[in-house]
Every structure is written in C-alpha cells, then in structure tokens.
Amino acid sequence: MTLDQLDVGMSAAVVSIGPGGHGDRLMEMGLIPGTQVRIIRRGAWHGPLQVSLRGAILCIGANEAKTVTIGALNTHDDS
C-alpha cells in the first residue's frame, strides 16, 4: 500500500521510498523507513496530502505520496 491510499485519520509506518526524483527530498523531510505518519487532510481532486510525522506537518503532492510504501496500519485516530 502507498501513502496516497491512506484515509484521513489513519496512521502507518513508512516501509520504503520508491525510485524517482522525489525520493531524496522526501527522505530529507523526514519520511524514512520506520517513521510513523498520519494523514491529517486531503486536497480536493487528488490534491496534496497534509501529513503529520515526528511533530511536524508536511504537505506532499499526491504523485509524490504514490512513491512512499507504507505498512503496519493503525485505526482512525480520535484526536
């Protein structure tokens, strides 16, 4: 499963970042294997995702999110 497929309020752990031009930039922003991420909000019509990780909030384009493989899904967060 990839980050763009995660529903709002769900969390997961990053497993890997796929090849492509965005991989290095995403890892520099903190999306490295083992990092817990949570989807806060989605833009309309497959727009950017607002993602919470390590106390920061990032906006990631949907195409970039497709390159992030995730695993270990958690249920919806009530906060």
Backbone atoms as SQL, in Angstrom:
CREATE TABLE atoms (id INTEGER PRIMARY KEY, chain TEXT, resi INTEGER, resn TEXT, atom TEXT, x REAL, y REAL, z REAL);
INSERT INTO atoms VALUES
  (1, 'A', 1, 'MET', 'N', 0.846, -1.171, 0.000),
  (2, 'A', 1, 'MET', 'CA', 0.000, 0.000, 0.000),
  (3, 'A', 1, 'MET', 'C', 0.895, 1.239, 0.000),
  (4, 'A', 2, 'THR', 'N', 0.420, 2.305, -0.620),
  (5, 'A', 2, 'THR', 'CA', 1.202, 3.536, -0.674),
  (6, 'A', 2, 'THR', 'C', 0.523, 4.642, 0.126),
  (7, 'A', 3, 'LEU', 'N', 1.271, 5.680, 0.443),
  (8, 'A', 3, 'LEU', 'CA', 0.788, 6.757, 1.294),
  (9, 'A', 3, 'LEU', 'C', -0.459, 7.439, 0.728),
  (10, 'A', 4, 'ASP', 'N', -0.558, 7.554, -0.572),
  (11, 'A', 4, 'ASP', 'CA', -1.727, 8.216, -1.176),
  (12, 'A', 4, 'ASP', 'C', -3.016, 7.417, -0.981),
  (13, 'A', 5, 'GLN', 'N', -2.930, 6.146, -0.618),
  (14, 'A', 5, 'GLN', 'CA', -4.101, 5.291, -0.421),
  (15, 'A', 5, 'GLN', 'C', -4.610, 5.309, 1.025),
  (16, 'A', 6, 'LEU', 'N', -3.895, 5.963, 1.918),
  (17, 'A', 6, 'LEU', 'CA', -4.260, 6.001, 3.324),
  (18, 'A', 6, 'LEU', 'C', -5.394, 7.006, 3.534),
  (19, 'A', 7, 'ASP', 'N', -6.390, 6.634, 4.325),
  (20, 'A', 7, 'ASP', 'CA', -7.527, 7.508, 4.610),
  (21, 'A', 7, 'ASP', 'C', -7.160, 8.562, 5.650),
  (22, 'A', 8, 'VAL', 'N', -7.903, 9.659, 5.651),
  (23, 'A', 8, 'VAL', 'CA', -7.716, 10.720, 6.636),
  (24, 'A', 8, 'VAL', 'C', -7.921, 10.148, 8.040),
  (25, 'A', 9, 'GLY', 'N', -7.016, 10.482, 8.948),
  (26, 'A', 9, 'GLY', 'CA', -7.084, 9.996, 10.322),
  (27, 'A', 9, 'GLY', 'C', -6.361, 8.694, 10.558),
  (28, 'A', 10, 'MET', 'N', -5.930, 8.026, 9.499),
  (29, 'A', 10, 'MET', 'CA', -5.223, 6.753, 9.645),
  (30, 'A', 10, 'MET', 'C', -3.718, 7.008, 9.771),
  (31, 'A', 11, 'SER', 'N', -3.034, 6.094, 10.447),
  (32, 'A', 11, 'SER', 'CA', -1.587, 6.156, 10.578),
  (33, 'A', 11, 'SER', 'C', -0.964, 4.880, 10.061),
  (34, 'A', 12, 'ALA', 'N', 0.282, 4.994, 9.689),
  (35, 'A', 12, 'ALA', 'CA', 1.035, 3.844, 9.198),
  (36, 'A', 12, 'ALA', 'C', 2.523, 4.141, 9.336),
  (37, 'A', 13, 'ALA', 'N', 3.326, 3.117, 9.168),
  (38, 'A', 13, 'ALA', 'CA', 4.775, 3.269, 9.196),
  (39, 'A', 13, 'ALA', 'C', 5.304, 3.258, 7.767),
  (40, 'A', 14, 'VAL', 'N', 6.272, 4.111, 7.505),
  (41, 'A', 14, 'VAL', 'CA', 6.921, 4.134, 6.199),
  (42, 'A', 14, 'VAL', 'C', 7.787, 2.890, 6.070),
  (43, 'A', 15, 'VAL', 'N', 7.631, 2.185, 4.953),
  (44, 'A', 15, 'VAL', 'CA', 8.432, 0.988, 4.693),
  (45, 'A', 15, 'VAL', 'C', 9.587, 1.333, 3.762),
  (46, 'A', 16, 'SER', 'N', 9.286, 2.060, 2.682),
  (47, 'A', 16, 'SER', 'CA', 10.333, 2.439, 1.733),
  (48, 'A', 16, 'SER', 'C', 9.874, 3.606, 0.878),
  (49, 'A', 17, 'ILE', 'N', 10.849, 4.252, 0.251),
  (50, 'A', 17, 'ILE', 'CA', 10.586, 5.333, -0.698),
  (51, 'A', 17, 'ILE', 'C', 11.040, 4.809, -2.050),
  (52, 'A', 18, 'GLY', 'N', 10.136, 4.830, -3.018),
  (53, 'A', 18, 'GLY', 'CA', 10.449, 4.301, -4.340),
  (54, 'A', 18, 'GLY', 'C', 11.422, 5.177, -5.106),
  (55, 'A', 19, 'PRO', 'N', 11.930, 4.638, -6.202),
  (56, 'A', 19, 'PRO', 'CA', 12.847, 5.413, -7.031),
  (57, 'A', 19, 'PRO', 'C', 12.120, 6.576, -7.691),
  (58, 'A', 20, 'GLY', 'N', 12.880, 7.564, -8.048),
  (59, 'A', 20, 'GLY', 'CA', 12.292, 8.728, -8.701),
  (60, 'A', 20, 'GLY', 'C', 12.938, 9.996, -8.178),
  (61, 'A', 21, 'GLY', 'N', 12.604, 11.100, -8.778),
  (62, 'A', 21, 'GLY', 'CA', 13.204, 12.377, -8.420),
  (63, 'A', 21, 'GLY', 'C', 12.819, 12.883, -7.051),
  (64, 'A', 22, 'HIS', 'N', 11.715, 12.399, -6.479),
  (65, 'A', 22, 'HIS', 'CA', 11.242, 12.928, -5.208),
  (66, 'A', 22, 'HIS', 'C', 11.801, 12.188, -4.004),
  (67, 'A', 23, 'GLY', 'N', 12.361, 11.017, -4.196),
  (68, 'A', 23, 'GLY', 'CA', 12.779, 10.177, -3.080),
  (69, 'A', 23, 'GLY', 'C', 13.736, 10.842, -2.115),
  (70, 'A', 24, 'ASP', 'N', 14.786, 11.458, -2.634),
  (71, 'A', 24, 'ASP', 'CA', 15.772, 12.104, -1.763),
  (72, 'A', 24, 'ASP', 'C', 15.147, 13.252, -0.988),
  (73, 'A', 25, 'ARG', 'N', 14.324, 14.039, -1.651),
  (74, 'A', 25, 'ARG', 'CA', 13.691, 15.190, -0.998),
  (75, 'A', 25, 'ARG', 'C', 12.744, 14.730, 0.109),
  (76, 'A', 26, 'LEU', 'N', 11.971, 13.679, -0.160),
  (77, 'A', 26, 'LEU', 'CA', 11.054, 13.155, 0.857),
  (78, 'A', 26, 'LEU', 'C', 11.820, 12.642, 2.071),
  (79, 'A', 27, 'MET', 'N', 12.937, 11.972, 1.842),
  (80, 'A', 27, 'MET', 'CA', 13.735, 11.465, 2.959),
  (81, 'A', 27, 'MET', 'C', 14.361, 12.616, 3.739),
  (82, 'A', 28, 'GLU', 'N', 14.764, 13.692, 3.064),
  (83, 'A', 28, 'GLU', 'CA', 15.303, 14.863, 3.757),
  (84, 'A', 28, 'GLU', 'C', 14.245, 15.521, 4.633),
  (85, 'A', 29, 'MET', 'N', 12.969, 15.397, 4.256),
  (86, 'A', 29, 'MET', 'CA', 11.875, 15.972, 5.040),
  (87, 'A', 29, 'MET', 'C', 11.482, 15.069, 6.206),
  (88, 'A', 30, 'GLY', 'N', 12.079, 13.886, 6.325),
  (89, 'A', 30, 'GLY', 'CA', 11.824, 13.006, 7.456),
  (90, 'A', 30, 'GLY', 'C', 11.072, 11.729, 7.140),
  (91, 'A', 31, 'LEU', 'N', 10.679, 11.528, 5.894),
  (92, 'A', 31, 'LEU', 'CA', 9.985, 10.294, 5.522),
  (93, 'A', 31, 'LEU', 'C', 11.024, 9.210, 5.253),
  (94, 'A', 32, 'ILE', 'N', 11.454, 8.573, 6.329),
  (95, 'A', 32, 'ILE', 'CA', 12.429, 7.494, 6.212),
  (96, 'A', 32, 'ILE', 'C', 11.789, 6.222, 6.750),
  (97, 'A', 33, 'PRO', 'N', 12.274, 5.048, 6.333),
  (98, 'A', 33, 'PRO', 'CA', 11.692, 3.791, 6.807),
  (99, 'A', 33, 'PRO', 'C', 11.614, 3.743, 8.332),
  (100, 'A', 34, 'GLY', 'N', 10.448, 3.308, 8.822),
  (101, 'A', 34, 'GLY', 'CA', 10.208, 3.202, 10.251),
  (102, 'A', 34, 'GLY', 'C', 9.472, 4.395, 10.846),
  (103, 'A', 35, 'THR', 'N', 9.400, 5.504, 10.122),
  (104, 'A', 35, 'THR', 'CA', 8.723, 6.697, 10.620),
  (105, 'A', 35, 'THR', 'C', 7.215, 6.505, 10.604),
  (106, 'A', 36, 'GLN', 'N', 6.558, 6.870, 11.697),
  (107, 'A', 36, 'GLN', 'CA', 5.092, 6.800, 11.796),
  (108, 'A', 36, 'GLN', 'C', 4.513, 8.071, 11.174),
  (109, 'A', 37, 'VAL', 'N', 3.549, 7.919, 10.275),
  (110, 'A', 37, 'VAL', 'CA', 2.896, 9.057, 9.624),
  (111, 'A', 37, 'VAL', 'C', 1.383, 8.957, 9.815),
  (112, 'A', 38, 'ARG', 'N', 0.707, 10.118, 9.808),
  (113, 'A', 38, 'ARG', 'CA', -0.752, 10.154, 9.922),
  (114, 'A', 38, 'ARG', 'C', -1.276, 11.177, 8.931),
  (115, 'A', 39, 'ILE', 'N', -2.311, 10.812, 8.192),
  (116, 'A', 39, 'ILE', 'CA', -2.930, 11.716, 7.234),
  (117, 'A', 39, 'ILE', 'C', -3.867, 12.646, 7.997),
  (118, 'A', 40, 'ILE', 'N', -3.655, 13.938, 7.859),
  (119, 'A', 40, 'ILE', 'CA', -4.485, 14.932, 8.533),
  (120, 'A', 40, 'ILE', 'C', -5.593, 15.427, 7.600),
  (121, 'A', 41, 'ARG', 'N', -5.232, 15.693, 6.357),
  (122, 'A', 41, 'ARG', 'CA', -6.193, 16.269, 5.431),
  (123, 'A', 41, 'ARG', 'C', -5.774, 15.933, 4.002),
  (124, 'A', 42, 'ARG', 'N', -6.758, 15.885, 3.108),
  (125, 'A', 42, 'ARG', 'CA', -6.513, 15.656, 1.682),
  (126, 'A', 42, 'ARG', 'C', -7.044, 16.832, 0.885),
  (127, 'A', 43, 'GLY', 'N', -6.314, 17.217, -0.145),
  (128, 'A', 43, 'GLY', 'CA', -6.802, 18.240, -1.056),
  (129, 'A', 43, 'GLY', 'C', -7.859, 17.649, -1.979),
  (130, 'A', 44, 'ALA', 'N', -8.699, 18.507, -2.508),
  (131, 'A', 44, 'ALA', 'CA', -9.753, 18.059, -3.428),
  (132, 'A', 44, 'ALA', 'C', -9.151, 17.543, -4.736),
  (133, 'A', 45, 'TRP', 'N', -9.844, 16.619, -5.361),
  (134, 'A', 45, 'TRP', 'CA', -9.477, 16.067, -6.667),
  (135, 'A', 45, 'TRP', 'C', -8.037, 15.577, -6.706),
  (136, 'A', 46, 'HIS', 'N', -7.700, 14.728, -5.760),
  (137, 'A', 46, 'HIS', 'CA', -6.358, 14.127, -5.677),
  (138, 'A', 46, 'HIS', 'C', -5.277, 15.185, -5.497),
  (139, 'A', 47, 'GLY', 'N', -5.595, 16.199, -4.714),
  (140, 'A', 47, 'GLY', 'CA', -4.635, 17.260, -4.405),
  (141, 'A', 47, 'GLY', 'C', -3.631, 16.796, -3.372),
  (142, 'A', 48, 'PRO', 'N', -2.873, 17.727, -2.818),
  (143, 'A', 48, 'PRO', 'CA', -1.832, 17.367, -1.848),
  (144, 'A', 48, 'PRO', 'C', -2.398, 16.784, -0.564),
  (145, 'A', 49, 'LEU', 'N', -1.566, 16.025, 0.116),
  (146, 'A', 49, 'LEU', 'CA', -1.909, 15.431, 1.408),
  (147, 'A', 49, 'LEU', 'C', -1.205, 16.218, 2.500),
  (148, 'A', 50, 'GLN', 'N', -1.901, 16.445, 3.601),
  (149, 'A', 50, 'GLN', 'CA', -1.282, 17.034, 4.772),
  (150, 'A', 50, 'GLN', 'C', -0.977, 15.874, 5.705),
  (151, 'A', 51, 'VAL', 'N', 0.303, 15.699, 6.026),
  (152, 'A', 51, 'VAL', 'CA', 0.782, 14.536, 6.765),
  (153, 'A', 51, 'VAL', 'C', 1.491, 14.981, 8.033),
  (154, 'A', 52, 'SER', 'N', 1.197, 14.308, 9.143),
  (155, 'A', 52, 'SER', 'CA', 1.866, 14.583, 10.402),
  (156, 'A', 52, 'SER', 'C', 2.919, 13.504, 10.651),
  (157, 'A', 53, 'LEU', 'N', 4.142, 13.928, 10.995),
  (158, 'A', 53, 'LEU', 'CA', 5.199, 12.993, 11.347),
  (159, 'A', 53, 'LEU', 'C', 6.220, 13.679, 12.228),
  (160, 'A', 54, 'ARG', 'N', 6.667, 12.994, 13.254),
  (161, 'A', 54, 'ARG', 'CA', 7.714, 13.484, 14.157),
  (162, 'A', 54, 'ARG', 'C', 7.466, 14.903, 14.652),
  (163, 'A', 55, 'GLY', 'N', 6.215, 15.247, 14.928),
  (164, 'A', 55, 'GLY', 'CA', 5.897, 16.568, 15.450),
  (165, 'A', 55, 'GLY', 'C', 5.819, 17.662, 14.397),
  (166, 'A', 56, 'ALA', 'N', 5.938, 17.309, 13.137),
  (167, 'A', 56, 'ALA', 'CA', 5.864, 18.284, 12.045),
  (168, 'A', 56, 'ALA', 'C', 4.682, 17.952, 11.147),
  (169, 'A', 57, 'ILE', 'N', 4.247, 18.931, 10.390),
  (170, 'A', 57, 'ILE', 'CA', 3.193, 18.720, 9.408),
  (171, 'A', 57, 'ILE', 'C', 3.753, 19.069, 8.037),
  (172, 'A', 58, 'LEU', 'N', 3.629, 18.125, 7.107),
  (173, 'A', 58, 'LEU', 'CA', 4.127, 18.311, 5.747),
  (174, 'A', 58, 'LEU', 'C', 2.974, 18.259, 4.761),
  (175, 'A', 59, 'CYS', 'N', 3.113, 18.983, 3.679),
  (176, 'A', 59, 'CYS', 'CA', 2.181, 18.855, 2.557),
  (177, 'A', 59, 'CYS', 'C', 2.938, 18.147, 1.444),
  (178, 'A', 60, 'ILE', 'N', 2.373, 17.042, 0.984),
  (179, 'A', 60, 'ILE', 'CA', 3.019, 16.211, -0.019),
  (180, 'A', 60, 'ILE', 'C', 2.071, 16.031, -1.187),
  (181, 'A', 61, 'GLY', 'N', 2.571, 16.241, -2.387),
  (182, 'A', 61, 'GLY', 'CA', 1.756, 16.041, -3.576),
  (183, 'A', 61, 'GLY', 'C', 1.323, 14.592, -3.711),
  (184, 'A', 62, 'ALA', 'N', 0.162, 14.387, -4.331),
  (185, 'A', 62, 'ALA', 'CA', -0.371, 13.031, -4.487),
  (186, 'A', 62, 'ALA', 'C', 0.587, 12.139, -5.270),
  (187, 'A', 63, 'ASN', 'N', 1.229, 12.681, -6.299),
  (188, 'A', 63, 'ASN', 'CA', 2.171, 11.875, -7.080),
  (189, 'A', 63, 'ASN', 'C', 3.391, 11.490, -6.262),
  (190, 'A', 64, 'GLU', 'N', 3.845, 12.381, -5.399),
  (191, 'A', 64, 'GLU', 'CA', 4.965, 12.050, -4.517),
  (192, 'A', 64, 'GLU', 'C', 4.552, 10.974, -3.521),
  (193, 'A', 65, 'ALA', 'N', 3.322, 11.084, -2.989),
  (194, 'A', 65, 'ALA', 'CA', 2.828, 10.130, -1.995),
  (195, 'A', 65, 'ALA', 'C', 2.721, 8.720, -2.573),
  (196, 'A', 66, 'LYS', 'N', 2.543, 8.615, -3.877),
  (197, 'A', 66, 'LYS', 'CA', 2.460, 7.293, -4.515),
  (198, 'A', 66, 'LYS', 'C', 3.782, 6.547, -4.470),
  (199, 'A', 67, 'THR', 'N', 4.886, 7.246, -4.232),
  (200, 'A', 67, 'THR', 'CA', 6.193, 6.601, -4.198),
  (201, 'A', 67, 'THR', 'C', 6.563, 6.108, -2.799),
  (202, 'A', 68, 'VAL', 'N', 5.733, 6.426, -1.793),
  (203, 'A', 68, 'VAL', 'CA', 6.016, 6.045, -0.402),
  (204, 'A', 68, 'VAL', 'C', 5.223, 4.792, -0.046),
  (205, 'A', 69, 'THR', 'N', 5.920, 3.688, 0.163),
  (206, 'A', 69, 'THR', 'CA', 5.279, 2.431, 0.556),
  (207, 'A', 69, 'THR', 'C', 5.119, 2.434, 2.073),
  (208, 'A', 70, 'ILE', 'N', 3.914, 2.051, 2.524),
  (209, 'A', 70, 'ILE', 'CA', 3.631, 2.046, 3.960),
  (210, 'A', 70, 'ILE', 'C', 3.173, 0.666, 4.400),
  (211, 'A', 71, 'GLY', 'N', 3.218, 0.433, 5.697),
  (212, 'A', 71, 'GLY', 'CA', 2.754, -0.815, 6.270),
  (213, 'A', 71, 'GLY', 'C', 2.334, -0.594, 7.706),
  (214, 'A', 72, 'ALA', 'N', 1.909, -1.630, 8.390),
  (215, 'A', 72, 'ALA', 'CA', 1.514, -1.592, 9.802),
  (216, 'A', 72, 'ALA', 'C', 0.460, -0.520, 10.047),
  (217, 'A', 73, 'LEU', 'N', -0.680, -0.646, 9.392),
  (218, 'A', 73, 'LEU', 'CA', -1.755, 0.332, 9.535),
  (219, 'A', 73, 'LEU', 'C', -2.335, 0.339, 10.931),
  (220, 'A', 74, 'ASN', 'N', -2.696, 1.519, 11.399),
  (221, 'A', 74, 'ASN', 'CA', -3.385, 1.689, 12.669),
  (222, 'A', 74, 'ASN', 'C', -4.787, 2.224, 12.393),
  (223, 'A', 75, 'THR', 'N', -5.678, 2.044, 13.331),
  (224, 'A', 75, 'THR', 'CA', -7.051, 2.507, 13.154),
  (225, 'A', 75, 'THR', 'C', -7.131, 4.017, 13.224),
  (226, 'A', 76, 'HIS', 'N', -8.299, 4.556, 12.899),
  (227, 'A', 76, 'HIS', 'CA', -8.508, 6.000, 12.913),
  (228, 'A', 76, 'HIS', 'C', -8.139, 6.576, 14.255),
  (229, 'A', 77, 'ASP', 'N', -7.525, 7.748, 14.213),
  (230, 'A', 77, 'ASP', 'CA', -7.136, 8.455, 15.416),
  (231, 'A', 77, 'ASP', 'C', -8.282, 9.360, 15.853),
  (232, 'A', 78, 'ASP', 'N', -8.606, 9.392, 17.135),
  (233, 'A', 78, 'ASP', 'CA', -9.725, 10.189, 17.621),
  (234, 'A', 78, 'ASP', 'C', -9.357, 11.633, 17.902),
  (235, 'A', 79, 'SER', 'N', -8.089, 12.000, 17.805),
  (236, 'A', 79, 'SER', 'CA', -7.694, 13.371, 18.118),
  (237, 'A', 79, 'SER', 'C', -7.851, 14.295, 16.936);
